[in-house]
């Protein structure tokens, strides 16, 4: 049974306007109001439990994605460091090569195609 504030307001207004109704009718009306409130509370409780369950699932999924992203980031940082060291090593090797062959190579002959 679905509960709405409108139906509760109508019931409360009806009860306020019927001051002289028999006790059985009054009990029946209040039982109906209580029934509506209980249905509303149960529905709200189910909605809350569904929301909490969905939130837990989403949190677990996001934690998994975050862990995967952090692992990928670590791998990329390691690869970046390795490549930086490799570039530095190649620079040193190239500098040594130029220094050892200075008689054959000059900076101008390396970077200018107009050498004679």
MARKOLTI-809898 format. One record per atom (N, C-alpha, C): residue in three letters; x, y, z. Coordinates in steps of 0.1 Angstrom, whole numbers. Layout:
BEGIN
<ALA; <X; Y; Z>>
...
REM end
This chain:
BEGIN
<UNK; <8; -12; 0>>
<UNK; <0; 0; 0>>
<UNK; <9; 12; 0>>
<UNK; <6; 21; -9>>
<UNK; <14; 34; -10>>
<UNK; <9; 44; -1>>
<UNK; <18; 52; 5>>
<UNK; <14; 62; 14>>
<UNK; <18; 76; 8>>
<UNK; <9; 86; 10>>
<UNK; <12; 99; 6>>
<UNK; <8; 109; 17>>
<UNK; <15; 120; 17>>
<UNK; <11; 130; 27>>
<UNK; <-3; 136; 25>>
<UNK; <-7; 136; 12>>
<UNK; <-20; 141; 9>>
<UNK; <-31; 132; 15>>
<UNK; <-30; 119; 14>>
<UNK; <-40; 110; 20>>
<UNK; <-40; 111; 35>>
<UNK; <-28; 113; 41>>
<UNK; <-27; 114; 56>>
<UNK; <-34; 127; 60>>
<UNK; <-32; 138; 52>>
<UNK; <-38; 151; 55>>
<UNK; <-54; 150; 54>>
<UNK; <-58; 143; 44>>
<UNK; <-73; 141; 42>>
<UNK; <-79; 134; 54>>
<UNK; <-72; 123; 58>>
<UNK; <-76; 115; 70>>
<UNK; <-76; 123; 83>>
<UNK; <-66; 131; 85>>
<UNK; <-65; 139; 97>>
<UNK; <-76; 150; 97>>
<UNK; <-78; 156; 85>>
<UNK; <-89; 166; 84>>
<UNK; <-103; 160; 87>>
<UNK; <-105; 148; 81>>
<UNK; <-117; 141; 84>>
<UNK; <-119; 138; 98>>
<UNK; <-109; 134; 105>>
<UNK; <-110; 131; 120>>
<UNK; <-112; 144; 128>>
<UNK; <-106; 155; 124>>
<UNK; <-108; 167; 131>>
<UNK; <-123; 172; 129>>
<UNK; <-128; 170; 118>>
<UNK; <-142; 175; 115>>
<UNK; <-153; 166; 121>>
<UNK; <-149; 154; 125>>
<UNK; <-159; 145; 130>>
<UNK; <-157; 143; 145>>
<UNK; <-160; 153; 153>>
<UNK; <-157; 152; 168>>
<UNK; <-167; 142; 175>>
<UNK; <-178; 140; 169>>
<UNK; <-189; 133; 176>>
<UNK; <-191; 119; 170>>
<UNK; <-181; 114; 164>>
<UNK; <-183; 100; 158>>
<UNK; <-181; 90; 169>>
<UNK; <-187; 78; 167>>
<UNK; <-187; 67; 176>>
<UNK; <-172; 63; 178>>
<UNK; <-170; 57; 190>>
<UNK; <-157; 52; 193>>
<UNK; <-151; 42; 183>>
<UNK; <-160; 33; 179>>
<UNK; <-155; 23; 169>>
<UNK; <-150; 30; 156>>
<UNK; <-157; 40; 152>>
<UNK; <-153; 47; 139>>
<UNK; <-140; 54; 142>>
<UNK; <-139; 60; 153>>
<UNK; <-126; 67; 156>>
<UNK; <-115; 58; 157>>
<UNK; <-116; 46; 163>>
<UNK; <-106; 36; 164>>
<UNK; <-103; 31; 150>>
<UNK; <-113; 29; 142>>
<UNK; <-111; 25; 128>>
<UNK; <-103; 35; 120>>
<UNK; <-107; 48; 122>>
<UNK; <-99; 58; 114>>
<UNK; <-85; 59; 118>>
<UNK; <-82; 59; 131>>
<UNK; <-68; 59; 136>>
<UNK; <-61; 47; 132>>
<UNK; <-67; 35; 132>>
<UNK; <-61; 23; 128>>
<UNK; <-56; 25; 113>>
<UNK; <-65; 31; 105>>
<UNK; <-62; 33; 91>>
<UNK; <-50; 43; 90>>
<UNK; <-50; 53; 98>>
<UNK; <-38; 63; 98>>
<UNK; <-25; 55; 102>>
<UNK; <-26; 47; 112>>
<UNK; <-15; 40; 117>>
<UNK; <-10; 30; 106>>
<UNK; <-19; 24; 99>>
<UNK; <-16; 14; 88>>
<UNK; <-9; 22; 77>>
<UNK; <-14; 33; 74>>
<UNK; <-7; 41; 63>>
<UNK; <7; 45; 67>>
<UNK; <9; 49; 80>>
<UNK; <22; 53; 85>>
<UNK; <31; 41; 85>>
<UNK; <26; 30; 89>>
<UNK; <35; 17; 90>>
<UNK; <39; 13; 76>>
<UNK; <30; 14; 66>>
<UNK; <33; 11; 52>>
<UNK; <44; 21; 47>>
<UNK; <42; 33; 50>>
<UNK; <52; 43; 46>>
<UNK; <66; 40; 52>>
<UNK; <66; 37; 65>>
<UNK; <78; 34; 72>>
<UNK; <85; 22; 66>>
<UNK; <77; 11; 63>>
<UNK; <83; -1; 57>>
<UNK; <89; 2; 43>>
<UNK; <81; 10; 36>>
<UNK; <86; 14; 22>>
<UNK; <99; 22; 23>>
<UNK; <99; 31; 32>>
<UNK; <111; 39; 34>>
<UNK; <123; 31; 38>>
<UNK; <120; 21; 47>>
<UNK; <131; 12; 52>>
<UNK; <136; 4; 40>>
<UNK; <127; -1; 32>>
<UNK; <132; -9; 20>>
<UNK; <140; 0; 10>>
<UNK; <135; 12; 8>>
<UNK; <143; 21; -1>>
<UNK; <156; 24; 5>>
<UNK; <157; 26; 18>>
<UNK; <170; 29; 25>>
<UNK; <179; 17; 23>>
<UNK; <174; 5; 26>>
<UNK; <183; -7; 25>>
<UNK; <188; -9; 10>>
<UNK; <179; -6; 0>>
<UNK; <183; -7; -14>>
<UNK; <194; 3; -17>>
<UNK; <192; 15; -12>>
<UNK; <202; 26; -14>>
<UNK; <215; 22; -8>>
<UNK; <215; 17; 4>>
<UNK; <227; 14; 11>>
<UNK; <234; 2; 4>>
<UNK; <227; -8; 0>>
<UNK; <232; -19; -8>>
<UNK; <239; -14; -20>>
<UNK; <232; -6; -28>>
<UNK; <237; 0; -40>>
<UNK; <250; 8; -38>>
<UNK; <250; 16; -27>>
<UNK; <261; 24; -23>>
<UNK; <273; 15; -20>>
<UNK; <271; 4; -13>>
<UNK; <282; -5; -9>>
<UNK; <288; -11; -22>>
<UNK; <279; -15; -31>>
<UNK; <284; -21; -44>>
<UNK; <292; -11; -52>>
<UNK; <287; 1; -52>>
<UNK; <294; 12; -60>>
<UNK; <307; 15; -53>>
<UNK; <308; 16; -40>>
<UNK; <320; 19; -33>>
<UNK; <330; 8; -36>>
<UNK; <326; -5; -36>>
<UNK; <335; -16; -38>>
<UNK; <341; -15; -53>>
<UNK; <332; -12; -62>>
<UNK; <336; -11; -76>>
<UNK; <346; 1; -78>>
<UNK; <343; 12; -71>>
<UNK; <352; 24; -72>>
<UNK; <366; 21; -65>>
<UNK; <366; 13; -54>>
<UNK; <378; 10; -48>>
<UNK; <387; 1; -57>>
<UNK; <380; -9; -64>>
<UNK; <387; -17; -73>>
<UNK; <393; -9; -85>>
<UNK; <385; 0; -90>>
<UNK; <390; 9; -101>>
<UNK; <402; 18; -96>>
<UNK; <401; 23; -84>>
<UNK; <411; 31; -79>>
<UNK; <424; 23; -77>>
<UNK; <423; 11; -72>>
<UNK; <435; 3; -70>>
<UNK; <441; -1; -83>>
<UNK; <433; -3; -93>>
<UNK; <439; -6; -107>>
<UNK; <446; 6; -113>>
<UNK; <440; 18; -111>>
<UNK; <446; 30; -116>>
<UNK; <459; 33; -108>>
<UNK; <459; 31; -95>>
<UNK; <472; 33; -88>>
<UNK; <482; 23; -92>>
<UNK; <479; 11; -95>>
<UNK; <489; 1; -100>>
<UNK; <494; 5; -113>>
<UNK; <485; 9; -122>>
<UNK; <489; 14; -136>>
<UNK; <498; 26; -134>>
<UNK; <495; 35; -125>>
<UNK; <503; 47; -123>>
<UNK; <517; 43; -119>>
<UNK; <518; 33; -109>>
<UNK; <531; 29; -105>>
<UNK; <539; 23; -116>>
<UNK; <533; 14; -125>>
<UNK; <539; 8; -136>>
<UNK; <545; 19; -146>>
<UNK; <537; 29; -148>>
<UNK; <541; 40; -157>>
<UNK; <552; 48; -151>>
<UNK; <552; 50; -138>>
<UNK; <563; 58; -132>>
<UNK; <576; 50; -133>>
<UNK; <575; 37; -131>>
<UNK; <587; 28; -132>>
<UNK; <592; 29; -146>>
<UNK; <583; 27; -156>>
<UNK; <588; 28; -170>>
<UNK; <593; 42; -174>>
<UNK; <588; 52; -168>>
<UNK; <593; 66; -171>>
<UNK; <607; 67; -165>>
<UNK; <609; 62; -153>>
<UNK; <622; 63; -147>>
<UNK; <632; 55; -155>>
<UNK; <628; 43; -159>>
<UNK; <637; 35; -167>>
<UNK; <641; 42; -180>>
<UNK; <631; 48; -187>>
<UNK; <634; 55; -200>>
<UNK; <642; 67; -197>>
<UNK; <640; 74; -187>>
<UNK; <648; 86; -184>>
<UNK; <663; 82; -181>>
<UNK; <665; 71; -174>>
<UNK; <679; 66; -172>>
<UNK; <685; 62; -185>>
<UNK; <677; 56; -194>>
<UNK; <682; 51; -207>>
<UNK; <686; 64; -215>>
<UNK; <678; 74; -215>>
<UNK; <681; 86; -222>>
<UNK; <694; 92; -217>>
<UNK; <695; 93; -204>>
<UNK; <707; 99; -198>>
<UNK; <719; 91; -202>>
<UNK; <718; 78; -202>>
<UNK; <729; 69; -206>>
<UNK; <733; 71; -220>>
<UNK; <723; 73; -229>>
<UNK; <726; 75; -243>>
<UNK; <732; 89; -245>>
<UNK; <728; 99; -237>>
<UNK; <735; 112; -238>>
<UNK; <750; 111; -234>>
<UNK; <752; 104; -224>>
<UNK; <766; 102; -219>>
<UNK; <774; 95; -230>>
<UNK; <768; 84; -235>>
<UNK; <775; 76; -246>>
<UNK; <778; 85; -258>>
<UNK; <768; 93; -262>>
<UNK; <770; 102; -274>>
<UNK; <780; 112; -271>>
<UNK; <780; 118; -259>>
<UNK; <791; 128; -256>>
<UNK; <804; 121; -256>>
<UNK; <806; 109; -251>>
<UNK; <819; 102; -251>>
<UNK; <823; 99; -265>>
<UNK; <813; 95; -274>>
<UNK; <816; 92; -288>>
<UNK; <821; 105; -295>>
<UNK; <815; 116; -292>>
<UNK; <819; 129; -299>>
<UNK; <833; 133; -294>>
<UNK; <835; 131; -281>>
<UNK; <848; 135; -275>>
<UNK; <859; 126; -281>>
<UNK; <857; 113; -282>>
<UNK; <867; 104; -287>>
<UNK; <870; 106; -302>>
<UNK; <860; 111; -309>>
<UNK; <862; 112; -324>>
<UNK; <862; 127; -328>>
<UNK; <867; 136; -319>>
<UNK; <867; 150; -321>>
<UNK; <874; 154; -334>>
<UNK; <884; 146; -338>>
<UNK; <891; 149; -350>>
<UNK; <882; 147; -362>>
<UNK; <873; 137; -362>>
<UNK; <865; 135; -373>>
<UNK; <852; 143; -373>>
<UNK; <847; 145; -361>>
<UNK; <834; 151; -360>>
<UNK; <835; 165; -352>>
<UNK; <828; 174; -357>>
<UNK; <827; 187; -349>>
<UNK; <812; 190; -348>>
<UNK; <809; 199; -339>>
<UNK; <795; 202; -337>>
<UNK; <789; 208; -350>>
<UNK; <796; 215; -357>>
<UNK; <790; 221; -369>>
<UNK; <788; 210; -379>>
<UNK; <796; 200; -380>>
<UNK; <793; 190; -390>>
<UNK; <782; 181; -386>>
<UNK; <779; 180; -373>>
<UNK; <767; 173; -368>>
<UNK; <754; 179; -371>>
<UNK; <754; 193; -370>>
<UNK; <741; 200; -371>>
<UNK; <740; 208; -383>>
<UNK; <749; 209; -391>>
<UNK; <748; 217; -403>>
<UNK; <752; 209; -416>>
<UNK; <743; 209; -425>>
<UNK; <745; 201; -437>>
<UNK; <753; 208; -447>>
<UNK; <758; 220; -444>>
<UNK; <765; 228; -454>>
<UNK; <780; 228; -451>>
<UNK; <785; 218; -445>>
<UNK; <800; 217; -442>>
<UNK; <807; 213; -455>>
<UNK; <820; 217; -456>>
<UNK; <827; 214; -468>>
<UNK; <836; 202; -467>>
REM end
